[in-house]
Amino acid sequence: MNITRSNSSRKVLLASALALAMVVAGAGLSAQQAAPQKTPSLKPLPKGPIPAMAPDHSQWLVTYKYSAPSLFQNKPAEPVATPDPAASGSTGSNAPAPPNFDWQRLVTKTGSIIHEQEGGSKLEEHWYLSDIAITVPAGAPPRVSISARGSGAQADFPDFSWITRKDYTSDTNILGRDCFIFSGTTSKDMGSSPAIAAIDAKTCLPVALEYDGHVETYEFRPPPSGQLTLPPALQKLTNSMQEAIQRSSAMPARP
């Protein structure tokens, strides 16, 4: 009789121990599941403005594509339509292929002088000299005005003026370059649209920008060997504008 009771007690103790072990194991598994997963650390951002100001002697090409596939997602490239020679007025295989962009802007910078050529089939020129801007439309007389371009990185790359360090979200390879990725909202003059930008991790210069279905890519070319100079006709217009500014500033203020 005592042996039977002893065996029963042992079975009860064993069952209790097994149940306790299962509870402890379950609690440990739940704690592991509830623990936050470690996120990969981001590369540290360098000091200084982002993007950086373009070097004093530099040249870069900006290519604009509208309704283009994203560079930041693994999407298949959209098929490129084959041009119809009959529709373009050309025949045979020598018909020129359409450009793979909607708009381009070539910027050349030497010190305080900046020259821009932009457009699609027709180019428009812009010259910036300190506080003076000169626009030379295709097939029209040049226009001279007071420039509000400013200076620094925001002047060189105005489409990236919305970027702050808190917008830094990831680092990855874009167009063959290691990049810092920033996500935020464009400035008001660009429509306050959601945007994502890629900044070269080595140079801190722009690589790409996407917003509102538009894609901009930046290609930095070898710097110019010499100093930019205005054509004589534009220099004459600039001199006239500077003289007008000096006369205006020398006039006494009205009482």
C-alpha positions in Angstrom: 0.0 0.0 0.0 2.8 2.4 0.9 4.6 1.5 -2.3 1.5 2.3 -4.4 1.2 5.7 -2.7 4.9 6.4 -3.3 4.6 5.6 -7.0 1.5 7.8 -7.3 3.3 10.7 -5.6 6.3 10.3 -7.9 4.0 10.4 -11.0 2.3 13.6 -9.7 5.7 15.3 -9.0 7.0 14.2 -12.4 3.9 15.6 -14.2 4.1 18.9 -12.2 7.8 19.2 -13.1 7.1 18.6 -16.8 4.3 21.1 -16.8 6.5 23.7 -15.2 9.2 23.1 -17.7 6.8 23.6 -20.6 5.6 26.9 -19.1 9.1 28.1 -18.7 10.1 27.1 -22.2 7.0 28.8 -23.6 7.7 32.0 -21.7 11.3 32.0 -23.0 10.0 31.5 -26.6 7.5 34.3 -26.2 10.2 36.6 -24.9 12.4 35.8 -27.9 9.6 36.5 -30.3 8.7 39.8 -28.5 12.3 41.0 -28.5 12.9 43.7 -31.1 15.0 42.5 -34.1 18.3 44.3 -34.6 18.3 46.6 -37.6 21.5 46.9 -39.7 23.5 50.0 -38.8 23.8 52.8 -41.4 27.0 54.2 -42.6 27.8 57.4 -40.7 27.2 60.6 -42.6 30.2 62.9 -43.2 30.4 66.4 -41.7 29.4 69.3 -43.9 26.5 70.2 -46.1 24.6 67.4 -47.9 24.8 67.5 -50.9 28.2 69.2 -51.0 28.9 72.3 -53.0 30.3 71.6 -56.5 34.0 72.2 -56.8 35.0 75.6 -58.1 36.1 74.1 -61.4 33.5 71.4 -62.3 31.0 70.3 -64.9 28.0 68.0 -64.6 25.1 66.8 -66.8 21.6 66.5 -65.4 19.2 64.2 -67.3 15.5 64.5 -66.7 13.0 61.7 -67.5 9.3 62.0 -66.9 7.2 58.9 -66.0 10.4 56.8 -65.8 10.8 53.5 -63.9 12.2 53.9 -60.4 15.9 53.6 -59.7 15.3 52.7 -56.1 13.1 49.6 -56.6 13.6 46.3 -58.3 11.3 47.0 -61.2 11.7 45.7 -64.7 12.7 48.3 -67.2 9.8 49.6 -69.3 10.1 48.6 -73.0 11.3 51.3 -75.3 9.0 51.9 -78.3 10.6 51.4 -81.7 10.4 54.6 -83.8 8.3 54.4 -87.0 10.4 55.6 -89.9 7.3 56.5 -91.9 5.9 58.6 -89.1 9.1 60.5 -88.7 9.5 61.1 -92.4 12.7 58.9 -92.6 13.1 55.6 -94.3 15.5 52.8 -93.9 17.6 51.7 -90.9 19.5 55.0 -90.7 16.6 56.9 -89.0 17.9 58.5 -85.8 16.8 56.9 -82.6 14.8 59.2 -80.2 16.8 60.5 -77.3 16.4 58.4 -74.1 15.5 61.5 -72.0 13.0 64.4 -72.0 15.3 67.2 -70.9 19.0 67.8 -70.2 21.0 70.5 -68.5 24.8 70.8 -68.8 26.3 73.0 -66.1 29.9 74.3 -66.2 31.3 76.2 -63.2 34.5 78.1 -62.8 34.6 80.1 -59.6 31.8 82.7 -59.5 30.8 82.2 -63.2 28.3 79.5 -64.1 27.1 78.6 -67.6 24.1 76.4 -68.2 22.8 74.9 -71.4 19.4 73.2 -71.1 16.6 71.9 -73.3 15.5 69.1 -75.5 15.6 69.7 -79.2 16.4 73.4 -78.7 19.0 74.7 -76.2 18.6 77.7 -73.9 21.6 79.3 -72.3 22.0 80.7 -68.8 24.9 82.7 -67.4 25.3 83.5 -63.7 27.8 86.1 -62.5 27.4 86.9 -58.8 24.1 88.8 -58.7 23.5 89.0 -62.4 21.8 86.4 -64.6 21.7 86.3 -68.4 19.3 84.1 -70.3 19.8 83.5 -74.0 16.6 81.7 -75.4 16.9 79.8 -78.6 16.4 82.2 -81.5 15.6 85.2 -79.3 17.5 88.2 -77.9 19.3 87.7 -74.5 17.7 88.9 -71.3 19.6 90.3 -68.4 18.2 90.3 -64.8 19.1 90.4 -61.2 19.9 86.9 -60.1 18.5 85.3 -57.0 20.6 82.1 -57.5 22.5 82.6 -54.3 25.6 80.5 -53.5 26.7 77.2 -52.0 25.3 73.7 -52.4 21.6 74.9 -52.6 22.6 77.1 -55.6 24.4 74.3 -57.4 21.8 71.7 -56.7 18.5 73.5 -55.9 16.4 70.4 -56.3 18.1 68.9 -53.2 17.5 71.8 -50.9 14.9 69.8 -48.9 17.4 67.3 -47.6 18.2 67.2 -43.9 20.2 64.7 -41.9 17.1 63.3 -40.3 15.9 62.3 -43.8 18.7 59.7 -44.0 17.1 56.3 -44.3 19.5 53.8 -45.9 22.7 53.2 -47.8 22.8 51.2 -51.1 24.3 51.1 -54.6 22.6 53.3 -57.2 23.9 53.5 -60.7 27.1 51.7 -59.7 27.9 54.1 -56.8 27.7 53.6 -53.1 25.1 56.1 -51.9 23.4 57.6 -48.9 19.6 57.5 -49.4 17.3 60.3 -48.2 13.5 60.3 -48.1 11.4 63.3 -47.6 9.3 66.0 -49.3 10.5 68.4 -52.0 10.4 72.1 -51.5 7.2 74.1 -52.2 8.4 75.4 -55.6 8.7 71.7 -56.7 5.2 70.9 -55.5 5.9 69.5 -52.1 5.9 66.0 -53.4 7.3 62.8 -51.7 10.9 62.4 -52.9 13.9 60.1 -52.6 17.5 61.1 -53.3 20.8 59.3 -53.7 24.0 61.1 -52.6 27.4 59.7 -53.5 29.0 58.4 -50.3 32.5 59.4 -51.4 32.0 62.8 -52.8 28.6 63.8 -51.2 27.5 65.0 -54.7 24.1 64.1 -56.2 23.6 60.9 -58.0 19.8 60.7 -58.5 16.5 62.2 -57.5 13.0 60.9 -57.8 9.7 62.8 -57.2 6.3 62.9 -58.6 7.2 60.2 -61.2 10.2 62.2 -62.4 13.7 60.9 -62.4 16.9 63.1 -62.4 20.3 61.6 -62.8 23.6 63.5 -62.3 26.8 62.7 -64.2 30.0 64.6 -63.2 32.4 65.1 -66.0 36.1 66.2 -66.1 36.4 69.8 -65.0 37.1 72.6 -67.5 40.7 73.4 -68.0 40.3 77.2 -68.3 38.2 80.0 -66.9 34.8 80.8 -68.3 34.5 84.1 -70.0 31.4 85.9 -71.3 31.0 86.4 -75.1 31.6 90.1 -75.9 28.0 90.9 -76.6 26.9 89.4 -73.3 29.7 91.2 -71.5 28.5 94.5 -72.9 25.0 93.8 -71.5 26.4 92.8 -68.2 28.4 96.0 -68.0 25.3 98.1 -68.7 23.4 96.2 -65.9 26.2 96.7 -63.4 26.4 100.5 -64.2 22.6 100.7 -63.7 22.9 99.0 -60.3 25.7 101.4 -59.3 23.7 104.4 -60.3 20.6 103.2 -58.4 22.6 102.5 -55.3 24.3 106.0 -55.4 21.0 107.8 -55.6 20.0 109.5 -52.3 17.1 108.1 -50.4 13.8 109.9 -50.6 12.9 111.8 -47.4 
